[in-house]
Amino acid sequence: MNTTTKGFLAALTTFFLWGFFPVYWKSLRHVPALEILAHRIVWSFVFTLLILLFLRSGKRAGLSFSRELLATALLISANWLIYIWAVNADRIVEASLGYFINPLATVLLGLLFLRERLDRRQASALVLAGLGLIFLTWRLGRMPWVALLLAFTLAFYGLLRKVAEADSLPGLFVETALLSPFALAYIFHLALRSSGAFTLADPSTDLLLAGGGLITSTTLLLFVYGARRLRYSTVGFLQYLLPTMQLMVGVFIYGEPFTPDHAVSFGLVWVAVLLYSWSSIRKRRRGDPVATN
């Protein structure tokens, strides 16, 4: 098996596992989202530290604290909290829309903050995605704020991570190290009040709460392994497996509604994504500079 094949299988496995994250968090729906988040932060810190020690990559990666990583820590924790809450509030379909929108939100931030240029097709893609959101807002009678918050917290996270120039695993270690004292304080606060789920519920709940950190760290390691062995455009296409699988999980496993209005909105976003991806691939084949996120 050559390096590219190994990278493809690693990336494919990562997106497949991420696609089934709703099933994992759904099994903890009896635990408040904020408590799940606290455990995910603490256990991600523990397992990421163990992985870095095993790989001995901390020194080579140049672990360092910065204001950018403090900001990314707050953004990724907000993204995790919103997603966990959305899954357990039966809004997986709306959450999946957010992850479809995220690449286009990233493009928009690159345009606004990094002065990256768009061609006509790419600009049209942004307009189509905007129309899809406007249509859904009109038909639902409310803003799809879960999708928007997930898309833009992750987009800002990527923007600041680019500025900070931190590798994925060392960056996650620093982020969780910054947040772990607060998460631990919250967990101990719940324990003192005998209102927390950890050690007070059943053993399976304890394992699932700790396991959230394990799957966060190991899937990220798997993704980094795959991404470094594949072309950027290949990773870009594979990333759409994540929201596609989340959408299917929400509709076919948990029976969330997918109405004609959803179909129109998602359809506009899907066309936008395909249009932007096609334009980016053409630029790469011509050798034009394309900004990476």
C-alpha positions, 0 to 999 in steps of 0.5 A: 500500500503506497503513501497516497493510499494510506493517506486516503484511507486515513482521511476517509476513516476520519470523516466517516467517524466524524460523520457518526459523532451525532450518535456518540453525543446522542448517547449522552443526551441525559447529561447537560451539554455544558458538562459534556463540553467540560469533560471533552476539554479535560479528556482531550487535553489528557489524551492529546498530551499522551499522544504528543509524548508518544510521538515526541513531537511537542518540541519539534512542533514548537509548543507555545502559548499566544493570544491567537491560540487563546482566541481559538480555544474559545472559538472551538469550545463554543463550536463544540458546545453548540454542536453537542447542544444541537445534536441533543436538541434534535437539530442535527439536520441544521447542524449539518447545514452549518458544516456545508456552509463552513468552507464558503464562510471561510472563503468569505473571511479570507476575502474580508480579512486576508484580501484574497480575490474571488473570480466570478464563479467563486463570487457566484457560489457565495451568492447562491449560498446566501440565497439558500440561507435567506430562503430557509430563514423565510420559510422557517420564520426564524434564522438558522442560527445553529448552522450560522454559528457552527459555520462561522465559529469554525471559519474564524477558528481556521482563520486564527489558526492560520495566523497562529501557524500552529500544527493541529495536535500541538495546537489542540493541546495548547487550546485544551491546556488553556481551558482545562483549569476552568473545565475542571473547576466546573466539574468539581463544582458539580461534584461538590453539589452532587449534580454532575453525571461523572461517577454519580451516574452509571459506568457507561456514562463515565466511559462515554464522557472520557471517551469524548476526549479520546475520539477527539484526539485520535481522529484529529491525529488520523486526519493530520496523517491523511491530510499530509499525504493527499492533495489539498483538493482531495481533502477538500472533496472528502470533507463534504462526507462529514455534513452529508453523513450527519444529514443522513444520520439526522434524517434516517436514524433519528427521524428529523424532518427534511422538508421540500424547503430544506431540499431547496436551501440545501440544494442551493448550498450544494450547487454553491459548493460544487461551483466553488470547488470546480473553480478552485480545481481549474485554477490549480490545473492552470497553476494560478495561486489559490489560497489554502485554509 
